[in-house]
């Protein structure tokens, strides 16, 4: 089952109408409808924290919505990613500009304040960054009980 179907399934199971979930997340109904019909919509439009809130509203964990099964054993706090980026740059001998080009995202704000930047960027940003750092992006998911 894809991400969109998972969202729809959990919403129906929770007994919540789409408009109620949309309102709770601060989304319009058309945007929420896209979450239930397009598998890539969650990662491409919601921030990590919005996605965690969606999962909470539906009474599940984020990785349940993502249909990912077991989470990786390694946990990497978001605040550790800037040091990993700097180590990657040093190891590969590339500039931040070159790395931004590879990742496809500007990283200055993320390097300064990773939690704030993650709260303002879609999940796809973390996925792209993690891929280029050679880590599983799911390892940066925060403990949902701490959010």
C-alpha positions, 0 to 999 in steps of 0.5 A, spaced: 500 500 500 502 506 498 503 512 502 497 516 500 493 509 501 496 509 508 494 516 510 486 515 507 486 508 511 488 511 517 484 517 517 478 512 515 480 508 521 480 514 526 473 516 524 475 523 521 473 526 515 478 529 511 476 536 512 477 535 520 484 533 518 486 538 513 483 544 518 487 541 524 494 541 520 492 548 517 491 545 510 486 547 505 481 541 503 484 540 496 491 540 499 489 534 504 486 531 498 492 530 494 495 527 500 490 521 500 491 521 492 498 522 490 504 517 494 509 523 493 505 528 496 507 527 503 514 528 502 514 533 497 509 538 501 509 537 508 515 538 513 517 533 517 514 536 523 507 537 519 508 529 517 509 527 525 503 531 526 498 528 521 500 521 524 499 523 531 492 526 528 491 519 525 493 515 531 499 512 528 507 513 528 510 517 522 513 510 519 506 507 519 504 512 514 510 512 510 510 504 509 517 503 511 517 497 516 522 497 521 526 503 522 534 503 522 537 502 529 542 508 528 538 514 530 542 521 528 539 527 531 538 533 526 543 537 530 548 532 528 547 533 521 551 539 520 557 536 522 556 530 518 555 535 512 562 538 514 566 532 515 563 530 508 565 536 505 572 535 508 573 528 506 571 529 499 574 535 498 568 539 495 565 546 497 559 547 500 556 550 493 558 544 490 555 539 495 548 544 494 549 543 487 549 535 488 543 535 493 539 540 489 538 544 495 541 550 499 544 548 505 546 555 509 540 555 513 540 548 515 547 549 517 546 554 522 539 551 525 538 544 522 531 543 526 528 550 524 530 549 517 527 542 517 521 545 520 520 549 514 523 544 509 519 539 505 521 531 507 524 531 500 529 535 502 531 531 508 531 525 503 536 528 498 541 530 503 541 524 507 542 520 500 548 524 499 551 523 506 550 516 505 545 515 510 538 512 511 533 518 511 529 514 516 535 515 521 534 522 522 526 521 524 526 524 531 523 520 537 515 522 536 514 522 543 519 528 544 516 532 539 
